[in-house]
Amino acid sequence: MNVESSGERKIVQIGHVSGVHGIRGWVKIFSLTEPREAIFEYQPWLLGEAFKKVCIRQGKKHGKHLIALLEEVDDREQAEGLVKQPISVYRDQFPVLPDDEFYWTDLAGLAVRLEDGTELGTVESMLATGANDVMVVRGEKERLIPFVPGQYVKQVNLDGGYVIVDWDPEF
C-alpha cells in the first residue's frame, strides 16, 4: 500500500480500478484489503493522483472479480477513464486493531534493529507468503525477515518508529 499525506491526514492506497464491466458505468476493482471485499467498507474513496473524493453507489463480488458503481459515473466511456486509477482512503478510516496487530502501512518505514541496538535498516514493504507475512528490510543489504511475533519480532513500537527483531545480521 502506497502512502501519501494530505495536510495532517495520512492517505493509503487500498486498490485500483482494473477495468470496466458492462455499459452502465461499472468498474472492476483490484483490492489490496483483506478480505478483498472490505474495500467497499471504506467511504469515500480518494480516486487517482488528485485524490478526488468518490462515493460508491454499489459494490459487490461478481464471479472472481469485484465491481463497483461510483457516483457520477453513468456509462462505459466515463468508466474507461478511471482504469488504472489508484483507490485510496484516509488512514484514520481503518478500524482500530488490538495492541498485538498491525496494518502493513503502519510498519512501512519503521527502523529495524536487533535487541543489542544494531541497526538492520527500515521496513520497505511487506510480503504475504502464505505461511506468514515477511518484512522486506532495506539497509546495507536487503533482508527478508518473517513477521512472527515472539519468535523473530520481539517488539513493535509504532510511536517510537522501530521494530526489534531476533535475527542473524549476516543473513
C-alpha angles and dihedrals in degrees: 000000000000117000129212130164130233110195102305098334116092116227121211128192110232101174145318142246105265103181147322130281121206128325102289100078102272116149131203114238130211106204128204092188125105112256094028093227091060088083087081091059092069117083134210104028118211104223128204130347090305090057094230109191110242129175124212116239091189136352129183149148112267112187106306093338136077116228132188139189110213130202113263092019109107107154144031094260092058090045092052089058089062098054112124092013113140118240114218138170136191111274090230089066089072116101117254112261129213114268093260096052128077139190112237091233090060092054095052111101096019117136113247119212141163123249089260090057098257108151116231099177136262134305104261097178144326130250129204109219101170096245095058140331118272129212115223101214118193119199130118082333136006117266130188107211120183111238095229110146113221094016105054103353108062100171139002115198110182093177091049092043099234148102122211114212139182101225139136105254090210091060 
